[in-house]
Amino acid sequence: MWFLDNKSEVEDLIFDGIKQIISIDDNAGPNLVNMLYEIADVSDGLSEVELNEISRICNILGIENKVN
């Protein structure tokens, strides 16, 4: 529960690290988006909440929300 209680601080740190990886690896952004869609689709398909969260993450990271 600590992670959720401290989501905003931890999230910024995680996203900053991912941004660094994306900046040096052209495949990292598209691979991450594909992974997010695959994880979200595992259960009962993609929900509106999951699609919104994937869009939010893509916006924060500055990557295109497009599945390859």
WOGI-V847631 format. One record per residue. N is the residue number from 0. RES is the residue in one letter. SS is DSSP state (helix for helix, strand for strand, loop for the rest). PHI is phi in whole degrees, 0 to 359 (none if undefined). D_LAST is the distance of its C-alpha to the last C-alpha in Angstrom with 1 decimal. Layout:
n={N:N}
res={RES:RES}
ss={SS:SS}
phi={PHI:PHI}
d_last={D_LAST:D_LAST}
This chain:
n={0:1:2:3:4:5:6:7:8:9:10:11:12:13:14:15:16:17:18:19:20:21:22:23:24:25:26:27:28:29:30:31:32:33:34:35:36:37:38:39:40:41:42:43:44:45:46:47:48:49:50:51:52:53:54:55:56:57:58:59:60:61:62:63:64:65:66:67}
res={M:W:F:L:D:N:K:S:E:V:E:D:L:I:F:D:G:I:K:Q:I:I:S:I:D:D:N:A:G:P:N:L:V:N:M:L:Y:E:I:A:D:V:S:D:G:L:S:E:V:E:L:N:E:I:S:R:I:C:N:I:L:G:I:E:N:K:V:N}
ss={loop:helix:helix:helix:helix:loop:helix:helix:helix:helix:helix:helix:helix:helix:helix:helix:helix:helix:helix:helix:helix:helix:helix:helix:loop:helix:helix:helix:helix:helix:helix:helix:helix:helix:helix:helix:helix:helix:helix:helix:helix:loop:loop:loop:loop:loop:loop:helix:helix:helix:helix:helix:helix:helix:helix:helix:helix:helix:helix:helix:helix:loop:loop:loop:loop:loop:loop:loop}
phi={none:302:301:291:293:242:307:296:289:290:300:301:297:296:295:298:295:295:300:297:297:299:291:251:229:298:272:296:299:300:296:295:299:301:297:299:294:295:296:294:276:299:285:258:93:278:267:299:297:294:298:295:290:297:298:298:296:299:297:298:277:71:244:286:272:217:274:264}
d_last={33.6:34.1:30.4:30.4:33.8:32.6:29.0:29.3:30.7:28.5:25.3:26.2:26.8:23.6:21.5:23.6:22.8:19.1:19.4:21.4:18.9:16.1:18.8:19.4:16.1:13.4:10.8:12.2:10.8:7.0:8.3:10.5:8.5:6.7:10.4:11.9:10.4:11.3:14.7:15.4:14.8:17.2:20.3:21.0:17.6:16.2:19.3:19.9:21.1:17.9:15.8:18.4:18.3:14.6:15.3:18.4:16.9:14.3:17.4:19.5:17.3:16.7:12.9:10.6:9.8:6.4:3.8:0.0}
